[in-house]
Amino acid sequence: MGLTTVYMTTYFLGGALGTATGTAAYARYGWVGACAIAAGFCSIAGLGWLGARRREQPKPIRPEAPARTAAR
């Protein structure tokens, strides 16, 4: 199974889950419920992004060599 297949499957499942929960929240609580579900999903995604972020060290800055000029 390719990486693209995994990506597209999870993309589809996430969209289906969001649609189902958003529709149920809207039917029961109106716009406040739908917006609360959307904010909750955004918060979960933000926390996942923060948890998966790589801690990279900045590369040391080296002075650039002077540009060479053409000899005449």
N, C-alpha and C positions, 0 to 999 in steps of 0.2 A: 504494500500500500504506500503510495507516494505522500510526500509532505503536503502537496497541494490538496489531495483528497482529505486529509485530516483537517486542514485549514478550512476548506469549504464546508465540510460536515459540521464542524463546531460553529462556524459562522451561521449556517442555516439553523442549527439547534438553538443558538443564542437568540436569533431573530424570532424564532417560533415561541420561545419561552417569554421573551419580552412582550410579544404581541398578546399572548394568552394572559399573562399577568396584568398587563395594562388594560386590556378589555374587561377583565373581571373587576379590577379596581374601579374603572370608570363606571361600569354598570352598578356597582354597589355604593361608591362614594362620590361619584362625579369627577370633576376636573381636579379637585383636591387630592383624591386617591390616585388618579393617573399620574399627577405630578409628583406625588410622594413616591410612587413606585419608580418613576424615572430618576428621581434624585437618589433613591436607594441604590439602583443599579450603577449610577455614575459614581457614587461613593465607594461601592465595592470594587469597581474598575480602578479607581484612583488608588485605593489601598493595595490592590494587586500590583499596580505599576510601581508604587513606592517600594513594595517588598521585593520585587524582582529587579530593581535597578542595580546596575553594576557599579561598583565603587572603583573608578579608574583614577590612577595617579596622573597628574599632568606631566607631559614630557618636558625635560629640561630645555630651556631656550638656548640655542647655540647662535653665536653671531654669524651672520652670513659673510661669505668670502667676497672681497671687492670684485666688481665686474671687470673683466679683462677688456682692454681696448685693442683694436687692431693696429698692428705696427705699420708705419708708412715707409 
